[in-house]
Amino acid sequence: MEEKAKLDLIEQHVIDFVRKLRTDKQLRQEDIAYIIGVKASFIGNVENLGNPAKYNLKHINIFADHFGISPKDFLPANSLTPIKKKKA
């Protein structure tokens, strides 16, 4: 059985933001890869829930510059904390 890679909620938020930005702009993974100077396979790995690959601050800064937005736009308005399960 394959185990999913564990990403923090903040990491998943950034990945989801970039994926939405990509689809809204009708860009391919290859286009996003070109923007940040990586191989297209890296973007596929980032968007694959079973892979631990993720964007770093350098990537976010390049995206922000390219799309004319602030790096802070990639982050949620408030901190993200996992919901703790109550013990039975």
C-alpha positions as CSV (number, residue, x, y, z in Angstrom):
1,M,0.0,0.0,0.0
2,E,1.4,3.4,-1.0
3,E,1.5,6.0,1.7
4,K,0.7,9.6,0.9
5,A,3.4,12.2,1.4
6,K,2.7,14.4,4.4
7,L,2.6,18.1,3.6
8,D,1.8,20.8,6.1
9,L,-1.5,22.6,5.4
10,I,0.4,25.8,4.5
11,E,2.4,23.9,1.9
12,Q,-0.8,22.4,0.4
13,H,-2.4,25.9,0.3
14,V,0.5,27.2,-1.8
15,I,0.3,24.3,-4.1
16,D,-3.4,24.7,-4.5
17,F,-3.0,28.4,-5.1
18,V,-0.4,27.9,-7.9
19,R,-2.5,25.1,-9.5
20,K,-5.6,27.4,-9.6
21,L,-3.4,30.3,-10.9
22,R,-2.1,27.9,-13.6
23,T,-5.6,26.7,-14.6
24,D,-7.1,30.2,-14.5
25,K,-4.4,31.4,-16.9
26,Q,-4.8,28.3,-19.0
27,L,-1.2,27.3,-18.6
28,R,0.3,23.9,-18.8
29,Q,2.6,22.4,-16.2
30,E,5.4,22.9,-18.7
31,D,4.6,26.7,-18.8
32,I,4.8,26.9,-15.0
33,A,8.1,25.0,-15.1
34,Y,9.6,27.4,-17.6
35,I,8.6,30.4,-15.5
36,I,10.5,29.1,-12.4
37,G,13.3,27.4,-14.3
38,V,12.7,23.8,-13.4
39,K,11.8,20.6,-15.4
40,A,8.1,20.0,-16.1
41,S,8.3,16.8,-14.1
42,F,9.0,18.8,-11.0
43,I,5.6,20.6,-11.4
44,G,3.9,17.2,-11.9
45,N,5.6,16.0,-8.7
46,V,4.4,19.1,-6.8
47,E,0.8,18.6,-8.0
48,N,0.9,14.9,-7.1
49,L,-0.5,14.3,-3.6
50,G,1.7,11.3,-3.2
51,N,4.9,13.2,-3.7
52,P,6.7,15.4,-1.1
53,A,7.9,17.9,-3.7
54,K,6.8,21.5,-3.0
55,Y,7.5,25.1,-4.0
56,N,10.0,27.1,-2.0
57,L,10.2,30.8,-1.3
58,K,12.3,31.5,-4.4
59,H,9.6,29.8,-6.6
60,I,6.9,31.9,-4.9
61,N,8.9,35.1,-5.5
62,I,9.4,34.3,-9.2
63,F,5.7,33.5,-9.6
64,A,4.7,36.7,-7.9
65,D,7.0,38.8,-10.1
66,H,5.9,37.0,-13.3
67,F,2.2,37.4,-12.6
68,G,2.4,40.9,-11.1
69,I,1.1,39.9,-7.6
70,S,2.6,40.0,-4.1
71,P,4.3,36.9,-2.6
72,K,1.9,37.3,0.3
73,D,-1.0,36.5,-2.1
74,F,0.2,32.9,-2.1
75,L,-0.4,32.7,1.6
76,P,-3.7,32.4,3.5
77,A,-5.1,35.4,5.4
78,N,-4.8,33.5,8.7
79,S,-2.6,30.7,10.0
80,L,-3.6,27.1,9.1
81,T,-3.7,24.7,11.9
82,P,-4.8,21.1,11.7
83,I,-8.0,20.2,13.4
84,K,-7.2,18.0,16.4
85,K,-9.3,14.9,16.9
86,K,-11.0,14.5,20.2
87,K,-10.1,11.4,22.1
88,A,-13.0,9.0,22.7
